[in-house]
Amino acid sequence: MVAIEKNFVQNMFSVEGKVAVVTGATGALGKVLAKAYGYAGAKVMMTGRSEGKLKDLEAEFKAEGIDCACFVADPAKEEDVQALVKATVDKYGEVNILAGGPGFNKPKPILDQTVEEWQYIMDADCKSVYIVLKYTAQQMVAQGKGGKIVVVTSQRSKRGMAGYTGYCTSKGGADLMVSSMACELSAQHHINVNSLCPTVFRSELTEWMFDPESEVYKNFLKREPIGRLGPPTSPDTPCSCPPTPPTTSPGPTATAPAAT
């Protein structure tokens, strides 16, 4: 007899009835992740800084029968994140999944960049990850049911680039943070912590990179084995990965060549 249960196989990637918190939910990738969780049967708490955009998403999702709510919060502020976790528990009773994808950059050579500008990038892309993961993990540990945490970082966590001293540093720090948290949380508390490291997703901020005649686009394709850049709904992006990937090793980082 093969030692595997049918029920386990059929449900190992199911998020039906789970509670998923999606940070950066108003972004190009965040809104797709939030809706994907909803389509998969999860209860979704969306968060971001823009109340107007969050309310629009909430109305759109609810019109399609998705059980969702939204909460305005700055992920780099402790009090906001603590309030977010409390609001989620008050609404849905628990937190099972966290999908986080903070993304801010203002490229500038280090000789021209101010310390304040560098620090803002670090707060937005690294400090925010620490705060959100810390308080979400505390809630998951208190529940005693394990959990899944997925952080979207960037290929720039692995590769330097001129003008990106803030962004590359913040994303590299986030990747190592994920690995360290996985070492702390996986075995003892059954909370899987993973990161995904894509390149460029199509969005309002990156639209200029997608002109097939531009040198920027052509240079990207030289480094992309898949031969193109990716929209958030591409089958090659993290949206198509199992929403709660199980792992027996702490903090793997998965690269997504065609798909920040």
N, C-alpha and C positions, 0 to 999 in steps of 0.2 A: 504493500500500500504506500502511495506517495503521501508524505506527511504534510499536507496542506489542506486547509478547510475552504470550501467553496464560498462560504459567507465572508471569510476574511478577504479573499480575492475580489469579490464583488463590491466590497465596501471600503477597501484600503485607501482609496482616493476620494471617497465621498465626503462632501462638506454639508450634506443635507442637515438642516436644523442647527448647524454650528453658528457661532457668533463671530463675525469677522470685522475687525477694525482696519480701515484703510486710511492711512495718512497721505497727505498730498492728493486727496481725492478729486480735486478740481483740475489737476494736471492732465496732460495728454495720455500718459500711461495710467495714472491713478484712477481716472474715471472709467477706463476700460476694465481695469482690475476689479473695481467696485461692482460694476454691472455684471461681470463674469461670475463673481461670487454669488450675486443675487440670482442669476440664471441657474446656477448650480444648486440653489436651494438654501444658501446661507442667509442669515440675518445680518445685514450690513450696517455698520456705523461708519459714516463718512466724516472726515474732518479735514479742515484746511483753514486758511485765513480769510477767505472771501465768503461772507454769509450769503450774498446774492447768488453766487455760482453754486454754492452748496444747496440752497433752496431749490434752484432750478433742477439740479440733478435729482434731488429727493422727489420732486413732483414728477419728473420723467420716469423714474424707476417705479414709483408707486402706481403710475398709470399702467405699467406692465405687470403689476401684481407682485413686485419685489418688496419684501419686508425690509424696510430700511429707515434710517434716521440720520440726522446730521448734527454736528456740534462744531462750532467755531473755536479754533484753538491754534496758538502758535506753538509748534513742536519744540521750539528752543526755550520755552518758558515752563519751569517746573509746575507752577500753579495751574497753568492751562492744561497740561498733560494729566495732572492728578484729577482735575475736574472732568476731563474727557473720559478717563477710566471709570470714574464714579458714575458719570452719566450713562455710560454703556451698561454697567452693571445694574443701575437703577432701571434701565429700559428693558434689558434682555436677561438679566440675572447672572451673566458670566461673560468672560472673554476667552475664546478658544483659538483664534487666529489673529495674527497681526501681519499686515502687508504694508511695508513702509518704503516710500520712494522719494525722499527729499531731494530737490535739485535746484541749486542756484549757482550762477557763475557770472562773474564780471571780469573777463580776461584782460590782463594788463601785465606788462613786463615788471619784474620784481623791482627794477630800478625806479619805476614810476609809481608803483602801487604803494598806497599808504598802509600802515599797520592796521588802521581801522577797517580799511577795505578788505584786507586779508582776514581779519578776525570775523567780519560779517559772514564771509564765505564759510569759515570754519564752524561758526555757530549754526548756520543754516543747514550745512551738509554733514556735520560730524557731531557736534554737541547735541543737536536735535535727535539724532539716532540714539545716543546714549540715554537721554532723558526718556524718550518714548519706550525704548526697550526695557529700561530699568523698572518703570512703574507698571508696564504691561506684564513683565515677568513676575513682579511681586504679586500681582493679582492672580496670575496663573498658578503660582506656587501655593497661594492661599487656598485656591480651589481644589488642589490636589489631583487634577485630572490630566496633567501634562498640557501640551499646547504646541502650536506651530508658529514660528516667526520667520518671515522672509523679508529681507532688506534688499532693495534694488540700489546697487552702487554704480560702478562704471568701469569700463576698460581703462579709464584714466587712473584707476587705483593701481594699475600694473605698469603703466607706461607714462613717462613724463612727456611734457609738451611745452613749448615756449609760450609764455603768457598764462600758464595754468598752475603757477606755484601754489595758489590757494586751493583750487579745485582738486588737483591731483593729491595734494596732501590730505585734504578732507576725506576724499573717497578712499585713499589708502588707509587712513585711520579707521574709517567705518568698517572696512573689510577685516582688519585685525581685531577690531572690537567684536565683530560677529564671531570670529573664530574663538576668541577668549570666552565670550559668553556661552558659546556652545560647550566648551570644556567645563564650565561651571554648572550648566543647566541640563544638559542632555542626559547624562547617566543618573544623576541624583534626582532630578525632577521630571524627567521624560518630556522636556521641552526641546524640540528640534529648532535650531537656529541656523539659518542659511542665508547666503547672499547670492545675488545674480549680478553679473558684470557685463552689461550690454555696451554697445557703442552708441549709435545715434538713432533715436526714434523721431519720426516725423511729428512736428508740433509747430505751433505758431512761432516759437523761438528758433526752431531749426529749419524752417521752411526754405530759407535761402540756401541751405546746403544741398537741396534736392534738385537743383537745376542741372540736368544731365550734360549741359554744355560747359558748366563751370569747372575750373581747375580744382576747386575744393572737392567736388563730387568725384571727379576722375581720380584724384589722389586717394580718396576713401576706397574706391573700388579696387585699387591696387593691393590693399591690405585685407579685403574682405573675401574669404574663400567662397562665400555664397553668391558673390557677384552683384550685390545690391544692398541698399540700405532698407530699413524696415519701418512700416507703419505699426502703431500699437496693436492692431488686430492681425498682424501677420502670424502665420502658423509657426514662425521661427522665433517669436518673441516670448518673454516670460509668461504672457497671458495664456499660452498654450501648454505651459508646463503644469504638472500636477499642482493644484493650489496649495496643498499641504504636503510637500515632499517628505517622505520618511527617510531617515538616514541613521546608520549605526556609527558613523564617524562624525566627530565634532566639527561643525562650521565649515563645510565645503563651500567653495565659491565656484559658481558655474558661469562660464563665459558664453555670451550670445553674440557671435560675430556680426550678424546682420541686423541686429536690432538696436540713450540714457533716456 
